[in-house]
């Protein structure tokens, strides 16, 4: 029988893979590799993509947990990126006009085009999508509640 949750999980995994790959290409085209810190999103996106592919090609409780771990790394990388982008903008705007009040400085930084202060938020969105994919994944749920008698468990997993 058709299980809509399996189809939805497959679509979300595909979105996660496409999003990770397209974001890495976007960063590459923007030359986001001028310093070691600028390489962090590439590493986090590569990990996210690898974990997504593992979850699709070798579905198991272990690959679901790996995907969760990859999404946590991606989330932390996104948070760090938000802080770094904001700090870089803050330093630039403060140098441009040291007379700005904190509130005016905040709004100047928030509307900057380079570095875009909210761009790393896309990593946060991808990580939350990945965590949503793993929510109540039957591979983990079944593994946690598997019968000890050796009887096969039921369920349809992607």
C-alpha positions as CSV (number, residue, x, y, z in Angstrom):
1,X,0.0,0.0,0.0
2,X,1.0,3.6,-0.7
3,X,2.4,5.5,2.3
4,X,2.4,9.2,1.8
5,X,4.9,9.8,4.5
6,X,7.5,7.7,2.5
7,X,6.8,9.8,-0.6
8,X,7.1,13.0,1.4
9,X,10.4,11.9,3.0
10,X,11.8,11.1,-0.4
11,X,10.8,14.5,-1.8
12,X,12.4,16.2,1.2
13,X,15.6,14.2,0.9
14,X,15.8,15.2,-2.8
15,X,15.2,18.9,-1.9
16,X,18.0,18.6,0.7
17,X,20.4,17.1,-1.8
18,X,19.6,19.7,-4.5
19,X,19.7,22.5,-2.0
20,X,23.1,21.4,-0.6
21,X,24.6,21.0,-4.1
22,X,23.2,24.3,-5.5
23,X,24.3,26.3,-2.4
24,X,27.9,24.9,-2.8
25,X,27.9,25.9,-6.5
26,X,26.6,29.3,-5.6
27,X,29.4,29.8,-3.0
28,X,31.9,28.6,-5.5
29,X,30.7,31.0,-8.2
30,X,30.9,33.8,-5.6
31,X,34.5,32.9,-4.9
32,X,33.7,32.2,-1.2
33,X,37.1,30.6,-0.6
34,X,39.4,33.5,0.1
35,X,40.2,32.4,3.6
36,X,40.1,29.2,5.7
37,X,37.0,30.3,7.4
38,X,35.2,30.8,4.1
39,X,35.8,27.1,3.4
40,X,33.7,26.0,6.4
41,X,30.3,26.1,4.5
42,X,31.8,23.9,1.7
43,X,32.8,21.3,4.3
44,X,29.5,21.4,6.0
45,X,27.6,21.2,2.7
46,X,29.7,18.3,1.6
47,X,29.0,16.5,4.8
48,X,25.3,17.3,4.5
49,X,25.2,16.0,0.9
50,X,27.2,12.8,1.9
51,X,24.8,12.1,4.8
52,X,21.8,12.7,2.5
53,X,23.2,10.3,-0.1
54,X,24.0,7.7,2.6
55,X,20.4,8.0,4.0
56,X,18.9,7.4,0.5
57,X,21.3,4.7,-0.7
58,X,21.7,2.8,2.6
59,X,18.6,3.4,4.7
60,X,19.2,2.4,8.3
61,X,19.0,3.8,11.8
62,X,22.7,4.6,11.6
63,X,22.4,6.7,8.4
64,X,19.4,8.6,9.9
65,X,21.5,9.4,12.9
66,X,24.4,10.4,10.6
67,X,22.1,12.7,8.8
68,X,21.0,14.3,12.0
69,X,24.6,14.8,13.0
70,X,25.4,16.4,9.6
71,X,22.4,18.7,10.0
72,X,23.7,19.8,13.4
73,X,27.1,20.6,11.9
74,X,25.4,22.5,9.1
75,X,23.3,24.4,11.6
76,X,26.3,25.4,13.7
77,X,28.1,26.5,10.5
78,X,25.2,28.7,9.6
79,X,25.1,30.3,13.0
80,X,28.9,30.9,12.8
81,X,28.4,32.4,9.4
82,X,25.7,34.8,10.5
83,X,28.0,36.0,13.3
84,X,31.0,36.4,11.0
85,X,29.0,38.2,8.3
86,X,27.5,40.5,10.8
87,X,30.9,41.2,12.5
88,X,32.6,41.9,9.1
89,X,29.8,44.3,8.2
90,X,29.9,45.9,11.6
91,X,33.6,46.6,11.3
92,X,33.2,48.0,7.8
93,X,30.3,50.3,8.6
94,X,31.9,51.5,11.9
95,X,35.0,52.5,10.0
96,X,33.0,54.3,7.3
97,X,31.0,56.3,9.8
98,X,32.2,56.1,13.5
99,X,29.5,58.6,14.6
100,X,26.6,56.1,14.0
101,X,24.6,55.1,17.0
102,X,24.3,51.3,17.8
103,X,20.8,51.2,16.4
104,X,21.7,53.0,13.1
105,X,24.8,50.9,12.8
106,X,22.8,47.7,13.2
107,X,20.4,48.8,10.4
108,X,23.2,49.8,8.1
109,X,24.8,46.3,8.6
110,X,21.5,44.5,8.2
111,X,21.0,46.2,4.7
112,X,24.5,45.6,3.4
113,X,25.0,43.8,0.2
114,X,28.5,42.6,0.9
115,X,28.9,40.5,3.0
116,X,25.2,39.8,3.0
117,X,24.5,39.4,6.7
118,X,21.6,36.9,6.4
119,X,23.0,34.7,3.6
120,X,24.3,32.1,6.0
121,X,20.7,31.7,7.1
122,X,20.2,29.5,4.1
123,X,22.4,26.9,5.8
124,X,20.2,27.1,8.8
125,X,17.1,26.5,6.6
126,X,18.7,23.5,4.9
127,X,19.7,22.1,8.3
128,X,16.2,22.4,9.6
129,X,14.9,20.7,6.5
130,X,17.3,17.9,7.1
131,X,16.3,17.6,10.7
132,X,12.6,17.6,9.7
133,X,13.4,14.7,7.3
134,X,14.7,12.6,10.2
135,X,11.7,13.4,12.5
136,X,10.0,10.2,13.6
137,X,11.9,8.3,10.9
138,X,10.6,4.8,11.0
139,X,14.1,3.4,10.6
140,X,15.0,4.8,14.0
141,X,11.6,4.3,15.6
142,X,11.5,0.7,14.5
143,X,15.1,0.1,15.7
144,X,14.4,1.6,19.1
145,X,11.2,-0.5,19.6
146,X,12.3,-3.6,17.8
147,X,11.0,-6.8,19.3
148,X,13.7,-8.9,21.1
149,X,12.1,-12.2,20.0
150,X,13.7,-11.9,16.5
151,X,10.3,-11.4,14.8
152,X,10.6,-9.2,11.7
153,X,9.3,-5.6,12.1
154,X,6.7,-4.2,9.8
155,X,7.0,-0.9,7.9
156,X,7.6,0.7,4.6
157,X,10.7,2.9,4.5
158,X,12.2,5.0,1.7
